[in-house]
Each structure stands twice: as structure tokens, then as C-alpha cells.
Amino acid sequence: MAVYTQVSAEALAMFLERYDVGTLVSAKGIAEGVENTNYLVETTGGRFILTLYEKRVDADDLPYFLGLTEHLAEKGLPVPAPIRDREGRALQMLNGRHACLIEFLSGVSVSAPTAAHAREAGETLAGLHRGAADFDSQRANALSLSGWLELAASLGGRLGEIDKSLPDLVTQEMTVLAENWPQGLPSGNIHADMFPDNVLFSDSSISGVIDFYFACTDMLAYDLAVTHAAWAFDDEGALQPGIGETLVESYHSHRPLSDEEREALPTLCRGAALRFLLTRAYDWLNTPADAVVVKKDPMAFARRLLHYHAA
């Protein structure tokens, strides 16, 4: 989440007239995240999130994202559903951007997850995988092996501007992963970005999983690897003992992992770390100076990648 596109109070009030949600009371831009523009909107009928989809999000993918979250919400999972207007439309246009008004879920994200938080996250991730098993749409993962190669190439040799060690590290890992990337593991619709800041807690239980805009169809164990890379380390990339183990065992107790999936997890974790290293590096080098967004340090995932490599 971030604010790239400014929306005036007048434009927002007119936009809300399409819905049965009351009239505008207030709106505040949300700076966290990097993908889309987001506002916390309060009306006389409640609180909502307004998302405007920026250029990095393919408009053709939006029906999949919104359909998946609506499907999961209808199953009772803690996922915010898109709000439909009086004509039944979820996807709109606002200020030249595709836009959607989304259910607001209460709760707070944790900056330093404990083993108890990780246990909840593992159970919830398994629940999302089970709940999405009968969702009838698919979306290829644009940020898997071929996508990493394209992303690395698009940086045009600029990785060294972040740290002189990065070009060699990325080249070496790409070679290893291309030769060893797992095949044939159980697949389905996955979140692919379940970081702690995309999970809301209320009274120690998960009250919301948000930001499904990297969701895709891929290996379920890869989603677990992404979540491990996101939860098992602190913000600087230092391993936090016990967190990752608890996450994996909690997930396993609600969706048992096969022996092949367990064997593949170390490689999948290396891939997850490389994926976020590259996307963070791209954003670090290309985010507009005037964007209201908190840039995230790519080196935190370089350190994760080195940990997985050593392990």
C-alpha cells in the first residue's frame, strides 16, 4: 500500500455516491507498502479501504484478485471482500485508475512476531489454501523464475548501486535455482505476499489477511516458503529462533506437507528470498521521489538469502 495518485475530497465524495455506504466523513492516505494507492475512508455508514491500482498492476488481473478475495470471504476466512456498487460492480475507475472500495477489517499488524503469532499465521495460511482449492480461476505467477530473470535484467546492472555484493549474489543464486527449482509439487491459488504487515491481529488472533495483489496459481509450499522468509527474520534480516519452525509445523498440522514438499522447502525459501530482494531493489531504484511511500531495504532479503544458502 502507498499513495501515488492523489484523490480530492470532492472526487471521492462523488465516487461514493455509487454505493450504499453513506456519505464521506474523512479519508487518509496509507503510506505503507509499494504497489498501489490506498486510502482509509470513513463514511456515515462505516470504514472502508479505497484502492487505486497503479501501472505495475495489470488491469486484466484485477477480476482474479477481487474474485479470489470475495470467494475466500464468502467461506468465512478473514479476508476483506470487495464492496459492490448499486449495479453490482466491484471494479471502478477513479482519477484515471482502476479502483475498488474494499471492506475494512479491524486489527493491527505486528512488527516483531512471536512464536504464537507464527502459529496463527501457519494455521491461517493453510486455511487460505484449503479455502481457495475450489476457486475456479487461475493466474500464472509473474514473479517466479522467468520473472526474476526479467526483473534482474531490467535493473540494467544497477544492483551495485545498492551494494557492490549484489550483482554476484543474484547471478549465483539465479544459476542455482534455475538448475534446482522444484517441479510437480501440489499447486493452487496462493497469497504469495503474506508478510506480517499484511496480517492483522485482534486479541492475539488473526482478524484479517490483506493485500492479495500478488496472488497467483503456484506451488502451495512456495507460499509457505514466502511466509517463512517474511516471518522468521527481523527487519534487518537476522534470523529469529523458533519462529520459522513454529510456522511450518502449524501449517503442517492443518494441511499436511508431503515428504517432497518438506525436502523442497530450503530451495523454495531461497527462491522466495531472491524474489523479494529483486522487487525491493527495483522499487529502491525506481520509486518516484515525490511518492508517499516507505521504501524497503533490499539488503534485508540479501541477508535472508545468505542464511538460506548457508543452511
N, C-alpha and C positions, 0 to 999 in steps of 0.2 A: 504494500500500500504506500501511496505517496500523493503529492499534489503537483501535477504538471499542467493541468488545464484549470484555469480559474472559472468559477461559476458565480455569477452575481446573484444576490438575493432575489432580484426581480425575475431572472430567468428560472431560478429554482422554484419560486412560488408558482410560476406559470406551469412548469413541468409537473408539479404535484397535483395540479387540477385534473390530471388524467386519472387519478387514483381516488379511492375511498379511504384516505388516510388522514383526513383533516387538513388544516392549513399550516403553513410554515411558522415555526416559533424561532428556531435557530439552526445554524449549520456551521460546522467547524471542520477544516481540513485535517486529515490524518497524515502525519509525515512519515510514519514507519513503513518500511517496505520499499520496493523498487519498480514494480511492474505497472500499476495503474493509478489513476487519480481516485481518491476516496474522501468522502465527507461523512461525518456523523451528523445526521439530520434529525431534528426533533420537531414534531408536529403536534397539533392538538389531539391527534389520535395515537401518538406513541413515538418510539425512536426507531430509526432505520439507518442503514448504510447505503449511500449512493455511490456507485462505482461507475467511472467513465473509463472505457477501455482504450489504452494508448496504442501507438502504432506497432509496438512489439507483439501485441496480441492479435492473432489472425481472426478477423471477424467471422470467418467461416467456422471457427472452433467454438464460438460462443453458444450455439444451441446445445452442443455436447456438454460444456461446463454447466450451464444452467439446468439442463435436463438431468444431469447426474446429481447435482445438489438437491433438486426437487425430489428425485427418486429416493435419495437417502433420507431426506427429511420426512417424507411420507412413511418411511419404515420406522420412524421414531428415533433415528440416530441424531446426535447433537450437531446438526448441520443447518446453516441458515438457508431458508428457502427463498427463491426469488419472489418478489411481490408482483402479481399480475394487475394490470390496469382494468378499467371497466369493460374493455373489449377483449380481455383475456390475454393480453400481450405482456410478456416479461421483458423482452428486449426492445429498447427505445433508442432514440437519437437525442443528444443534447450537446449544444455548443460544438457541433461538427464531430462528435464522438458517439460511438455506440455506448449505451448506458443501461444500467439496471438498478432498480430500487430493491434492496435486499433486507430480509428480516434481521433485526438486531438481536444478538444473543448476549446476555449479561455474563460477567465474569472477567477475570484478569489473567493475563499470561504471566508465567514465572520466568525470572531471569536466571535463576540458579536452581534447576530441577533437582529434586531429591529422588531417592530410590522409590518412594511412594508415588511421586509424580510419574516416574518412568513406568511403574506398574500399571497405572491408569492409562498411560499412553499406549502401551503394548496391547492391553485389552481393547481399547477403542480402535486402534488400527486394525486389529483382527476383525472387529465388528464391522468396520467400513468395508473390508474386503468381502466379508460374507454378504453384507447388505447390497453390494454392487454386483454380486455374481449374476443376477438376473437382469441387470440393466442392459438394454438391447442395442446400445450404440457403442462404437469403438473410436479411439483416436490414437494414431501412431505416436510414439514418444519421439518428439523432435529433438530431444536433448539426451539421446543415447549415443552410442559410439560414433556414428556418422556425423551426428550433430556436434559432438565435441571436436571432431576434426575440422569441420567448417568454422566453428567458433574460434578455435585456435588460429586458423588461417586468417580469419577476419581481423585479428588483432595486429596483423602485419608486423610481427617482430617487436611489438611494443611491450611485451611482458617484462622485459628487462628494465623498463621504466619504473616498475613496481618494486622489483627485487632482481638483482642480477642472477640469482639462482633459478628463477622460474623457467626460463626457456628450456634449460636442460632437463629440469624435473618434469615438465609437461611432455616433452618429447619422449623421455624414457618411459613414463607411465603409459602414454598412448600406445607405444610399441608393445608393452607387456599385456595391456588389456585387449588390444586387437587380437593377440595370439591366444588369449585365455578366457575371453568373455563367455560366460555360461550360456548354454542353449538347452531348450526343451523343458525348462522348469515351469511349474504351474503359473499361469498368467491370468490377468483380469484387469479390471479398472482400478487404478491406484491413485492416491493423492499426489505422491511424488514431491511433496514440499512440506511435510508435517514437522516443521520446526516448532520449538517451544512458543515462539511469538505468534504462531498460527493455531495455538490451542489455548482455550480459555478454561480456567478453573473457578469453581464456586464451592466453598465448604469442602475443599480437598478432592472434589470430584470434577471430572471434565464436564463443562457445561456447553462447550462449543468447539468445533473444528472449522476453521475458516480458510479462505484463500485457496480455492481449488483450481487456479488458473494455470497450473502445470499438470493437472490431472490427465491421465492417458491410459492406454492399454499396454501393460508390460508385465514383467515377472513380479509376482507378489513379494518374493523375497528381496527384490531390488528396493521395493518401497520400505521394507523393514531396514535395509541397509542405509537408505537415505535418512530414516528416522534415527538410527543408531549414530550416524555421523553428526546429526543435529543435536542429539540429546546427551551423548556420552562425554562431551568435552565442554570446557568453559568457553567464554567468548574469545579468549586468546588462542584456543586450540589445544589446551592442556587436558589430558585425559582425567576424568573424574571417576575414581574407582567405584565399582559396583553398579553404576547407573546403566551401562550398556548391557551387562549380564541380566539385570532385572527386567529391562525392556524386552529382551529376546525371550526369556523364559515366560514372561507374562503373555506375550504374543503366542508362543508355542502352546500354552495351556488353553488357548481359545481357538487357535487354528493350527493344529499340529504341523510342524515342519517335517518334510521328508529328509532322509539322510542326504540326498543330493542337494537339497536346499541348504542344509547346515554346512555341508562341505563347500558350497559356493559362496557363502556369506563373506569371507575375507576378501575375495576378489570383487564381489558386488560393493563392498564398503569402499574399496579403493576407487572403483568407478564413481560412486556417489561423491566422494571427496574431490575427485578431479572435476566432476560436473559443476560443483558449486565454486571451486577455485576459478574455473574459466568464466562462469557467468558473473561472479563478483569482479573478476579482473576486467571484463568487458564494461560493466557498469562503472567501475572505478575510473576507467579511462574515457568513458563516453557520456556520462551523465552531464546534462547542461548545468552550467554554473548557477543559473537562477532558479533551478528546480528545488521545490521544498521537499527534500528527501534526505534521509540519513544513509550515506554511503557506507557499505560494509567492507571490512578489511579482507582482501583475498588471502592474505598470509595466514589467517586463522585456519583456512582449509588446506593450505600448503602444509601446515604443521600436522593436521589430521592425516593427510596423505602420507607424510613421512612416518607417522605412527603405524598406519596400516601396512605400509611397506616393510617396516622393521618387524612387525608381528607376524 
